[in-house]
Amino acid sequence: MVDDHGRFAWYELMTTDTAAAKAFYADVVGWGARDASTGELAYTLFTAADTPVSGLLDLPADARKMGATPRWMGYVAVDDVDSSVRRFKRLGGAVYVPPTDTNIGRISVVADPQTATLALASGLRTGRPQVAALDEPGQVSWHELLATDWKKAFAFYSELFGWQEADADTGSADTYQLFTAGGRTIGGMFTRPAVVRVPFWLYYFSVGDIGEAAKRVRASGGQIFVGPVELPDGSWIARCTDPQGAMFALQGKQNRDRVERTAGSEVAWSSAWGGFSSRGRMRVKSRP
């Protein structure tokens, strides 16, 4: 059995217009939608090839009154939510929603010491595979933390989840640190530039053709504020907002007849954001 502890295992979009969000992500990413509501909660599953990828629900009225805006949130699987929350607090994090039994499992919404929000979960009942093929269309392909101080952020998450740094055979990881969970490189961290006002987690959705997907973002009422940008491995990324203002990113190829996937264990990355840019390609290896 795969050890799920420390892996991103689920994602949710909380928004102000769920009907519009269904139409937008169906058009841009190709997701289907399946009703999974209960008597207490209206809930939709976004699906790729009929497999659940993420959830969709209304942004609660109380949260809106407190100034919350539409957003994507990632769930990290843990063995025990209650004990993980206690450890989270000891390490300097904050708890926004205490451990609670929900329609998808036992969860808690938390913020790291630099205020980036995410959730912890155990006993997930979403139907999403424990280890998804991240590069398949419709999957969440990358997890990126824009931190106030990425080195302190990495130390926090490494202590909490056991995440490992991914070393580079060439170049330097001083500006962008790749990290692994369960031996798999799944994301990166960097210190946010001044144009990014608050720390947050950004999630990348895999698409077949980034150029066509970018056109669909604009045509469907979203905005692209970075990209499409080409990475050294030939893939492309774009950072976007949907019509309700939730931030997300896309990753894919620009021309499938011309671009080939990087072989081996090379991982390309880009921390371009507004006027700030740092890119490279790393051959990664997990630290023992």
LUMVEX-687299 format. One line per 3 residues: number of its first residue (from 0); their letters; for each residue x, y, z of N, C-alpha, C, O. Coordinates in steps of 0.2 Angstrom, whole numbers, plus 5000, padded with zeros to 4 digits. Example, Ala and Ser with C-alpha at 12.3 -4.5 7.8 and 13.67 -1.06 7.14 Angstrom:
0) as) 5066 4972 5039 5062 4978 5039 5066 4984 5039 5071 4983 5042; 5064 4989 5035 5068 4995 5036 5064 5000 5039 5067 5006 5040;
REM end
This chain:
0) mvd) 5004 4994 5000 5000 5000 5000 5004 5006 5000 5009 5006 5003; 5003 5011 4996 5006 5018 4996 5005 5021 5002 5000 5022 5005; 5011 5024 5005 5010 5028 5011 5008 5035 5009 5012 5039 5005;
3) dhg) 5002 5037 5010 5000 5044 5008 5002 5050 5012 5001 5055 5010; 5005 5049 5018 5006 5054 5023 5011 5059 5019 5016 5057 5017; 5009 5065 5020 5014 5071 5017 5013 5072 5010 5016 5077 5007;
6) rfa) 5008 5069 5006 5007 5070 4999 5001 5074 4999 4996 5074 5003; 5001 5079 4994 4995 5082 4992 4990 5077 4989 4991 5074 4984; 4984 5077 4992 4979 5071 4990 4972 5074 4988 4969 5070 4985;
9) wye) 4971 5080 4989 4965 5083 4986 4965 5091 4986 4970 5094 4988; 4960 5093 4982 4960 5101 4980 4953 5103 4980 4949 5099 4978; 4952 5109 4982 4945 5112 4982 4945 5119 4980 4950 5123 4982;
12) lmt) 4940 5120 4976 4939 5127 4974 4933 5130 4978 4928 5127 4977; 4934 5135 4982 4929 5138 4986 4927 5145 4982 4932 5149 4981; 4921 5146 4980 4920 5152 4975 4913 5155 4976 4909 5152 4980;
15) tdt) 4912 5160 4973 4906 5164 4974 4901 5162 4968 4895 5164 4969; 4902 5158 4963 4898 5156 4958 4900 5149 4956 4904 5149 4951; 4897 5144 4959 4899 5137 4957 4897 5136 4950 4900 5132 4946;
18) aaa) 4891 5138 4947 4889 5136 4941 4894 5139 4935 4895 5136 4931; 4896 5145 4937 4901 5148 4932 4907 5145 4932 4911 5144 4927; 4909 5143 4938 4916 5139 4939 4916 5132 4935 4920 5130 4932;
21) kaf) 4910 5129 4936 4909 5122 4932 4910 5124 4925 4914 5120 4921; 4907 5129 4922 4908 5130 4915 4915 5132 4913 4917 5130 4908; 4918 5136 4917 4925 5139 4915 4930 5133 4915 4934 5133 4910;
24) yad) 4930 5129 4921 4935 5124 4921 4934 5118 4916 4938 5115 4914; 4927 5117 4914 4926 5112 4909 4929 5114 4903 4932 5110 4899; 4928 5121 4901 4931 5123 4895 4938 5124 4895 4942 5122 4890;
27) vvg) 4941 5126 4900 4949 5128 4900 4953 5121 4901 4957 5120 4898; 4951 5117 4906 4955 5111 4908 4952 5105 4905 4955 5100 4905; 4945 5105 4904 4942 5099 4901 4939 5095 4907 4937 5089 4905;
30) wga) 4938 5097 4913 4935 5094 4918 4928 5092 4917 4924 5097 4915; 4925 5086 4919 4918 5085 4920 4916 5087 4927 4920 5089 4931; 4910 5086 4928 4907 5088 4935 4902 5083 4937 4898 5081 4933;
33) rda) 4903 5081 4943 4898 5076 4946 4896 5078 4953 4899 5080 4957; 4889 5078 4954 4886 5080 4960 4888 5075 4966 4887 5069 4965; 4890 5078 4971 4892 5074 4977 4889 5077 4983 4892 5077 4989;
36) stg) 4883 5081 4982 4880 5084 4988 4878 5080 4993 4876 5074 4992; 4877 5082 4999 4874 5079 5005 4868 5083 5007 4867 5089 5004; 4865 5081 5012 4859 5085 5015 4861 5092 5018 4858 5096 5018;
39) ela) 4868 5092 5020 4870 5098 5023 4875 5102 5019 4876 5108 5020; 4877 5100 5013 4882 5103 5009 4881 5102 5002 4881 5096 5000; 4881 5107 4998 4881 5107 4991 4888 5106 4988 4892 5110 4990;
42) ytl) 4890 5100 4985 4897 5099 4983 4897 5096 4976 4893 5091 4975; 4902 5098 4973 4903 5095 4966 4910 5092 4965 4915 5095 4968; 4911 5086 4962 4917 5084 4960 4919 5086 4953 4915 5084 4949;
45) fta) 4925 5089 4952 4928 5090 4946 4931 5083 4944 4935 5080 4948; 4930 5081 4938 4933 5074 4936 4937 5075 4929 4936 5079 4925; 4942 5071 4929 4946 5070 4923 4946 5062 4921 4948 5058 4925;
48) adt) 4943 5061 4915 4942 5054 4913 4938 5050 4918 4940 5044 4919; 4933 5054 4920 4928 5051 4925 4931 5049 4932 4928 5047 4936; 4938 5052 4933 4941 5051 4940 4941 5057 4943 4943 5062 4941;
51) pvs) 4939 5057 4950 4939 5064 4954 4946 5067 4954 4950 5063 4956; 4946 5073 4953 4952 5077 4954 4952 5082 4959 4957 5083 4963; 4946 5085 4960 4945 5091 4965 4938 5092 4966 4934 5089 4963;
54) gll) 4937 5096 4971 4930 5098 4973 4928 5105 4972 4933 5109 4972; 4922 5106 4972 4919 5113 4971 4914 5114 4976 4909 5110 4977; 4914 5120 4979 4909 5122 4984 4908 5129 4985 4913 5133 4983;
57) dlp) 4903 5132 4987 4902 5139 4989 4906 5141 4994 4908 5138 4999; 4909 5147 4993 4913 5151 4998 4908 5153 5004 4903 5156 5002; 4909 5150 5010 4904 5151 5015 4903 5159 5016 4907 5163 5016;
60) ada) 4896 5160 5018 4894 5167 5019 4898 5171 5025 4900 5176 5024; 4900 5167 5030 4904 5170 5035 4911 5171 5033 4914 5176 5035; 4914 5167 5029 4920 5168 5026 4920 5175 5022 4925 5179 5022;
63) rkm) 4915 5176 5018 4915 5182 5014 4914 5188 5018 4917 5193 5016; 4910 5188 5023 4910 5193 5028 4917 5195 5031 4918 5201 5032; 4921 5190 5032 4927 5191 5035 4933 5193 5029 4938 5194 5031;
66) gat) 4930 5194 5023 4935 5196 5018 4938 5191 5014 4942 5192 5009; 4936 5185 5015 4939 5179 5011 4936 5180 5003 4931 5182 5002; 4941 5178 4999 4939 5178 4992 4940 5171 4989 4943 5167 4992;
69) prw) 4937 5170 4983 4938 5164 4979 4945 5161 4979 4949 5165 4978; 4946 5155 4980 4953 5152 4981 4953 5145 4980 4948 5141 4981; 4959 5142 4977 4960 5135 4977 4964 5133 4984 4968 5137 4986;
72) mgy) 4962 5128 4987 4966 5125 4993 4968 5118 4992 4964 5114 4989; 4974 5116 4993 4976 5110 4993 4976 5106 5000 4977 5109 5005; 4974 5100 5000 4974 5096 5006 4980 5091 5006 4981 5087 5001;
75) vav) 4984 5091 5011 4989 5086 5012 4987 5081 5017 4984 5082 5022; 4988 5074 5014 4986 5069 5018 4991 5068 5024 4997 5068 5023; 4988 5066 5030 4992 5065 5036 4989 5058 5039 4983 5057 5038;
78) ddv) 4993 5055 5043 4990 5049 5046 4985 5050 5052 4980 5047 5052; 4985 5056 5055 4981 5058 5060 4980 5065 5060 4985 5069 5062; 4974 5068 5059 4973 5075 5058 4974 5079 5065 4977 5084 5065;
81) dss) 4971 5076 5070 4971 5079 5077 4979 5080 5079 4980 5085 5082; 4983 5074 5079 4989 5075 5081 4994 5080 5077 4998 5083 5079; 4992 5079 5070 4996 5084 5065 4994 5091 5067 4999 5095 5066;
84) vrr) 4988 5093 5069 4986 5100 5070 4990 5102 5076 4992 5108 5077; 4990 5098 5081 4994 5099 5087 5001 5101 5086 5004 5106 5088; 5004 5097 5082 5011 5098 5080 5012 5104 5075 5017 5108 5076;
87) fkr) 5007 5105 5071 5007 5111 5067 5007 5118 5071 5011 5122 5070; 5003 5118 5076 5003 5123 5081 5010 5124 5085 5012 5130 5086; 5012 5119 5087 5019 5119 5091 5024 5122 5086 5029 5125 5089;
90) lgg) 5024 5121 5080 5029 5123 5075 5028 5130 5073 5032 5133 5069; 5022 5133 5075 5021 5140 5074 5016 5142 5069 5015 5148 5067; 5012 5137 5067 5006 5138 5062 5000 5140 5066 5000 5140 5072;
93) avy) 4995 5142 5062 4989 5144 5065 4983 5139 5062 4984 5136 5057; 4978 5138 5066 4972 5134 5064 4966 5138 5063 4964 5142 5067; 4964 5138 5057 4958 5142 5055 4951 5138 5056 4946 5140 5058;
96) vpp) 4952 5131 5054 4946 5127 5056 4949 5121 5059 4953 5117 5056; 4947 5119 5065 4949 5114 5069 4947 5107 5066 4943 5107 5062; 4950 5102 5068 4949 5095 5066 4941 5094 5066 4938 5094 5071;
99) tdt) 4938 5092 5060 4931 5092 5059 4930 5086 5054 4933 5085 5049; 4925 5082 5055 4922 5077 5051 4918 5080 5045 4913 5083 5047; 4920 5079 5039 4916 5082 5033 4914 5076 5028 4915 5070 5030;
102) nig) 4911 5078 5023 4909 5074 5018 4915 5070 5014 4914 5065 5011; 4921 5073 5015 4927 5070 5011 4931 5066 5016 4936 5063 5014; 4930 5067 5023 4935 5064 5028 4936 5069 5033 4932 5074 5034;
105) ris) 4941 5068 5038 4942 5072 5043 4947 5077 5041 4953 5075 5039; 4946 5084 5042 4950 5089 5039 4951 5094 5044 4948 5095 5049; 4956 5098 5043 4957 5105 5047 4961 5110 5042 4965 5108 5038;
108) vva) 4958 5116 5042 4961 5121 5038 4966 5125 5042 4964 5127 5048; 4972 5126 5039 4977 5129 5043 4981 5134 5039 4980 5134 5033; 4986 5137 5042 4990 5142 5039 4997 5141 5042 4998 5141 5048;
111) dpq) 5002 5141 5038 5009 5140 5040 5011 5147 5043 5008 5152 5043; 5017 5147 5047 5019 5153 5050 5020 5159 5046 5020 5164 5049; 5020 5158 5039 5020 5164 5035 5013 5166 5032 5013 5170 5028;
114) tat) 5008 5162 5035 5001 5163 5033 4999 5160 5027 4993 5162 5025; 5003 5156 5023 5000 5153 5017 4995 5147 5020 4997 5143 5024; 4989 5147 5017 4984 5143 5019 4984 5136 5015 4985 5136 5009;
117) lal) 4983 5131 5019 4981 5124 5016 4977 5120 5021 4975 5123 5026; 4976 5114 5019 4972 5109 5024 4975 5103 5025 4979 5101 5021; 4974 5100 5030 4976 5093 5032 4970 5088 5032 4965 5090 5033;
120) asg) 4971 5082 5030 4966 5078 5029 4968 5070 5031 4974 5069 5029; 4963 5067 5034 4964 5059 5034 4958 5056 5033 4953 5059 5033; 4959 5049 5031 4953 5046 5029 4949 5048 5023 4943 5048 5023;
123) lrt) 4952 5051 5018 4949 5054 5013 4945 5049 5009 4947 5044 5007; 4939 5052 5007 4934 5048 5003 4932 5051 4997 4926 5053 4996; 4937 5053 4993 4936 5056 4987 4936 5052 4980 4933 5054 4975;
126) grp) 4939 5046 4981 4939 5042 4975 4945 5044 4970 4946 5041 4965; 4949 5049 4972 4955 5051 4969 4961 5045 4970 4962 5044 4976; 4964 5043 4965 4970 5038 4966 4975 5041 4971 4976 5047 4971;
129) qva) 4978 5037 4975 4983 5039 4980 4989 5042 4976 4991 5047 4978; 4991 5039 4971 4997 5042 4967 4994 5043 4960 4994 5038 4956; 4992 5049 4958 4990 5051 4951 4995 5052 4946 5001 5054 4949;
132) ald) 4994 5051 4940 4999 5053 4935 4999 5060 4934 4994 5063 4930; 5004 5064 4936 5003 5071 4937 5003 5074 4930 5001 5080 4929; 5006 5071 4925 5007 5074 4918 5001 5073 4914 5001 5075 4908;
135) epg) 4996 5069 4916 4990 5067 4912 4985 5073 4912 4985 5077 4917; 4982 5075 4907 4978 5081 4906 4973 5081 4912 4969 5075 4913; 4972 5086 4915 4967 5087 4920 4969 5086 4927 4966 5087 4932;
138) qvs) 4975 5083 4928 4978 5082 4934 4982 5088 4937 4983 5093 4933; 4983 5088 4943 4987 5094 4947 4994 5092 4946 4996 5087 4949; 4998 5095 4942 5004 5093 4940 5010 5096 4944 5016 5094 4944;
141) whe) 5009 5101 4948 5014 5105 4952 5011 5109 4957 5005 5111 4957; 5015 5110 4963 5013 5113 4969 5018 5118 4970 5024 5116 4972; 5016 5125 4971 5021 5130 4971 5020 5135 4977 5014 5137 4977;
144) lla) 5024 5136 4981 5023 5140 4987 5027 5146 4986 5033 5146 4985; 5024 5152 4986 5027 5159 4986 5027 5161 4993 5022 5163 4996; 5033 5161 4996 5034 5162 5003 5037 5168 5005 5039 5172 5000;
147) tdw) 5036 5170 5011 5040 5176 5013 5047 5175 5014 5051 5179 5012; 5049 5169 5016 5056 5167 5016 5056 5159 5015 5054 5155 5019; 5058 5157 5009 5057 5150 5007 5061 5145 5011 5059 5140 5012;
150) kka) 5067 5148 5014 5071 5143 5018 5068 5141 5024 5068 5136 5026; 5065 5147 5027 5061 5145 5034 5055 5141 5032 5053 5137 5036; 5051 5142 5027 5045 5139 5025 5047 5131 5024 5044 5127 5026;
153) faf) 5053 5130 5020 5055 5123 5019 5056 5119 5025 5054 5114 5026; 5060 5123 5030 5061 5120 5036 5055 5118 5040 5055 5112 5043; 5050 5122 5040 5044 5120 5043 5040 5114 5040 5038 5110 5044;
156) yse) 5040 5114 5033 5036 5109 5030 5040 5102 5030 5037 5097 5031; 5047 5103 5030 5051 5097 5031 5050 5093 5038 5049 5087 5038; 5050 5098 5043 5049 5095 5050 5042 5092 5050 5041 5087 5054;
159) lfg) 5037 5095 5047 5030 5093 5048 5028 5087 5044 5025 5082 5047; 5030 5087 5038 5028 5082 5033 5034 5077 5031 5032 5072 5028; 5040 5079 5032 5045 5075 5030 5047 5076 5023 5051 5072 5020;
162) wqe) 5045 5082 5020 5047 5083 5013 5055 5084 5013 5058 5086 5018; 5057 5082 5007 5065 5082 5006 5066 5087 5001 5063 5088 4996; 5072 5090 5001 5075 5095 4996 5077 5090 4990 5079 5085 4991;
165) ada) 5076 5093 4984 5078 5090 4978 5085 5093 4976 5084 5099 4974; 5090 5090 4976 5097 5093 4974 5097 5094 4967 5094 5091 4963; 5102 5099 4965 5103 5100 4958 5110 5098 4956 5115 5100 4960;
168) dtg) 5112 5094 4951 5118 5093 4949 5122 5099 4946 5128 5099 4946; 5118 5103 4943 5121 5109 4940 5116 5115 4943 5110 5114 4944; 5119 5121 4943 5116 5127 4945 5115 5128 4952 5118 5124 4956;
171) sad) 5111 5132 4954 5110 5134 4962 5102 5134 4963 5098 5136 4959; 5101 5131 4969 5094 5131 4972 5093 5137 4976 5088 5137 4980; 5097 5142 4976 5096 5148 4980 5090 5152 4980 5087 5155 4984;
174) tyq) 5087 5152 4973 5081 5156 4972 5074 5152 4971 5069 5154 4972; 5075 5145 4970 5069 5141 4969 5071 5134 4971 5075 5131 4968; 5068 5132 4977 5069 5125 4979 5064 5120 4978 5058 5121 4979;
177) lft) 5066 5115 4974 5062 5109 4973 5061 5105 4979 5066 5105 4983; 5055 5101 4980 5055 5097 4985 5051 5091 4983 5047 5090 4978; 5052 5085 4987 5049 5079 4986 5045 5077 4991 5046 5079 4997;
180) agg) 5040 5073 4990 5036 5069 4995 5035 5062 4993 5033 5061 4987; 5037 5058 4997 5037 5051 4996 5041 5049 4990 5040 5044 4986; 5047 5052 4989 5052 5051 4984 5050 5054 4977 5054 5052 4972;
183) rti) 5045 5058 4977 5043 5060 4971 5043 5068 4971 5041 5071 4975; 5046 5071 4966 5047 5078 4965 5040 5081 4963 5038 5080 4958; 5037 5085 4968 5030 5087 4966 5029 5095 4966 5024 5097 4965;
186) ggm) 5035 5099 4968 5034 5106 4968 5040 5110 4970 5045 5107 4970; 5039 5116 4971 5045 5121 4972 5042 5126 4977 5036 5128 4977; 5047 5129 4980 5046 5135 4984 5051 5141 4982 5057 5140 4980;
189) ftr) 5049 5147 4982 5053 5153 4982 5050 5158 4986 5044 5159 4987; 5055 5163 4987 5053 5169 4991 5049 5174 4986 5052 5176 4981; 5043 5176 4988 5039 5180 4984 5042 5187 4982 5045 5190 4987;
192) pav) 5041 5189 4976 5043 5196 4975 5038 5201 4978 5033 5199 4980; 5040 5207 4978 5036 5212 4981 5029 5213 4978 5024 5215 4981; 5028 5211 4971 5022 5212 4968 5017 5207 4970 5011 5208 4970;
195) vrv) 5019 5202 4974 5015 5197 4977 5014 5199 4984 5019 5198 4988; 5008 5201 4986 5007 5204 4993 5007 5199 4998 5009 5201 5004; 5004 5193 4997 5004 5188 5003 5006 5181 5001 5006 5180 4995;
198) pfw) 5009 5177 5005 5011 5171 5004 5005 5166 5002 5000 5167 5005; 5006 5162 4997 5001 5157 4995 5003 5151 4992 5009 5151 4989; 4999 5146 4991 5001 5140 4987 4997 5141 4981 4991 5143 4980;
201) lyy) 5001 5139 4975 4998 5140 4968 4998 5133 4966 5003 5129 4966; 4993 5131 4962 4992 5124 4960 4991 5124 4952 4988 5128 4949; 4995 5120 4949 4996 5119 4942 4992 5113 4939 4992 5108 4941;
204) fsv) 4988 5115 4934 4983 5110 4931 4986 5108 4924 4988 5112 4920; 4987 5102 4922 4990 5099 4916 4985 5100 4911 4979 5097 4911; 4987 5103 4905 4983 5103 4899 4987 5101 4893 4993 5100 4893;
207) gdi) 4984 5099 4888 4987 5096 4882 4991 5101 4878 4996 5100 4876; 4988 5107 4877 4991 5112 4873 4990 5119 4876 4984 5122 4877; 4995 5122 4879 4995 5128 4883 4992 5134 4879 4989 5138 4882;
210) gea) 4994 5134 4873 4992 5140 4869 4984 5140 4868 4981 5145 4869; 4981 5134 4866 4974 5134 4866 4971 5135 4873 4966 5138 4873; 4974 5132 4878 4971 5133 4885 4971 5140 4887 4966 5143 4890;
213) akr) 4976 5144 4885 4977 5151 4887 4971 5155 4883 4968 5159 4886; 4970 5153 4877 4965 5156 4873 4958 5155 4876 4954 5160 4877; 4957 5149 4879 4951 5148 4882 4950 5151 4889 4944 5153 4890;
216) vra) 4955 5152 4892 4955 5156 4898 4952 5163 4897 4948 5165 4900; 4955 5167 4892 4953 5173 4890 4946 5173 4888 4942 5178 4889; 4944 5169 4883 4938 5169 4880 4932 5167 4885 4927 5169 4884;
219) sgg) 4934 5164 4891 4929 5162 4896 4929 5167 4901 4925 5166 4906; 4932 5172 4901 4932 5178 4906 4937 5178 4911 4937 5182 4916; 4942 5173 4911 4948 5173 4915 4953 5178 4913 4953 5181 4908;
222) qif) 4959 5178 4917 4964 5183 4915 4971 5179 4916 4971 5174 4920; 4976 5180 4912 4982 5178 4912 4987 5183 4914 4988 5188 4910; 4991 5182 4920 4995 5188 4922 5002 5186 4921 5007 5191 4922;
225) vgp) 5004 5180 4920 5011 5178 4918 5010 5172 4913 5007 5167 4914; 5014 5173 4907 5014 5168 4902 5009 5169 4896 5006 5174 4895; 5009 5163 4892 5013 5157 4893 5021 5158 4893 5023 5162 4888;
228) vel) 5024 5155 4897 5031 5155 4897 5034 5148 4896 5032 5143 4899; 5039 5148 4892 5043 5142 4890 5048 5140 4895 5052 5144 4897; 5048 5133 4897 5053 5131 4902 5058 5127 4898 5057 5125 4892;
231) pdg) 5064 5126 4901 5070 5123 4897 5068 5116 4895 5071 5114 4890; 5063 5112 4897 5062 5106 4895 5057 5106 4889 5055 5101 4886; 5055 5112 4887 5050 5112 4881 5043 5113 4883 5039 5114 4879;
234) swi) 5041 5112 4890 5034 5113 4892 5033 5120 4893 5038 5124 4894; 5027 5122 4894 5025 5129 4895 5021 5130 4901 5017 5125 4903; 5021 5136 4904 5016 5137 4910 5013 5144 4909 5016 5148 4905;
237) arc) 5007 5145 4912 5004 5151 4912 5001 5152 4919 4998 5147 4922; 5001 5157 4922 4998 5159 4929 4992 5163 4928 4992 5168 4924; 4986 5161 4930 4980 5164 4929 4975 5165 4935 4977 5163 4940;
240) tdp) 4970 5169 4933 4964 5169 4938 4958 5167 4934 4957 5169 4928; 4953 5164 4938 4947 5163 4934 4942 5169 4935 4944 5174 4938; 4936 5169 4932 4932 5175 4932 4930 5177 4939 4928 5183 4940;
243) qga) 4930 5173 4944 4928 5175 4951 4934 5177 4955 4934 5179 4960; 4940 5176 4952 4946 5179 4955 4951 5174 4958 4956 5175 4961; 4949 5167 4958 4953 5162 4961 4960 5161 4956 4959 5161 4950;
246) mfa) 4965 5161 4959 4972 5160 4956 4973 5153 4955 4972 5148 4959; 4976 5151 4949 4978 5144 4947 4983 5145 4941 4985 5150 4939; 4986 5139 4939 4991 5139 4934 4990 5133 4930 4987 5129 4931;
249) lqg) 4992 5134 4923 4992 5129 4918 4999 5127 4916 5004 5131 4917; 5000 5120 4915 5006 5118 4912 5004 5113 4906 5000 5109 4907; 5008 5114 4901 5007 5109 4895 5012 5111 4890 5017 5114 4891;
252) kqn) 5011 5108 4884 5015 5109 4878 5012 5115 4874 5006 5116 4874; 5016 5118 4870 5014 5123 4865 5012 5120 4858 5008 5122 4855; 5016 5115 4856 5015 5112 4850 5017 5105 4850 5023 5103 4851;
255) rdr) 5013 5100 4851 5014 5093 4852 5018 5090 4846 5021 5085 4848; 5018 5093 4841 5022 5090 4835 5029 5092 4836 5034 5089 4833; 5031 5097 4839 5038 5100 4840 5041 5099 4846 5047 5098 4846;
258) ver) 5037 5099 4852 5040 5098 4858 5040 5091 4861 5036 5088 4860; 5046 5089 4864 5047 5083 4866 5048 5083 4874 5051 5088 4876; 5046 5078 4877 5047 5078 4885 5054 5077 4887 5057 5073 4883;
261) tag) 5056 5080 4892 5063 5079 4894 5064 5072 4897 5059 5070 4901; 5069 5069 4895 5070 5062 4897 5073 5062 4904 5076 5067 4907; 5073 5056 4907 5076 5055 4914 5072 5058 4919 5066 5059 4919;
264) sev) 5076 5061 4924 5073 5064 4930 5074 5071 4930 5075 5074 4936; 5075 5075 4924 5076 5082 4925 5069 5085 4926 5064 5083 4924; 5070 5091 4930 5064 5094 4931 5065 5102 4930 5070 5105 4932;
267) aws) 5061 5105 4925 5062 5112 4924 5057 5116 4928 5052 5113 4931; 5059 5122 4929 5056 5126 4934 5056 5134 4932 5061 5135 4928; 5052 5138 4934 5052 5145 4933 5049 5148 4938 5043 5147 4940;
270) saw) 5052 5153 4941 5049 5158 4946 5048 5165 4943 5048 5169 4947; 5047 5165 4937 5045 5172 4934 5038 5174 4937 5033 5170 4937; 5038 5180 4939 5032 5183 4942 5032 5191 4941 5036 5194 4944;
273) ggf) 5028 5193 4937 5029 5200 4935 5036 5202 4932 5038 5199 4927; 5039 5207 4935 5046 5209 4933 5051 5204 4936 5057 5205 4934; 5050 5199 4940 5055 5195 4943 5055 5188 4939 5050 5186 4938;
276) ssr) 5061 5186 4938 5062 5180 4934 5068 5176 4936 5073 5179 4937; 5067 5170 4937 5072 5165 4938 5070 5158 4936 5065 5155 4938; 5074 5156 4931 5072 5149 4928 5078 5145 4928 5084 5147 4929;
279) grm) 5077 5138 4927 5083 5133 4926 5080 5127 4925 5074 5125 4924; 5085 5122 4924 5083 5115 4924 5088 5111 4929 5094 5112 4929; 5085 5107 4932 5089 5103 4938 5088 5096 4936 5082 5093 4935;
282) rvk) 5093 5092 4937 5093 5085 4938 5092 5083 4945 5097 5084 4949; 5087 5081 4947 5085 5080 4954 5087 5074 4957 5087 5068 4954; 5089 5074 4964 5090 5068 4967 5088 5069 4975 5089 5074 4977;
285) srp) 5084 5064 4978 5082 5065 4985 5088 5065 4989 5092 5060 4989; 5088 5069 4995 5093 5068 5000 5091 5063 5004 5085 5061 5006; 5095 5059 5007 5094 5054 5012 5091 5056 5018 5089 5052 5023;
REM end
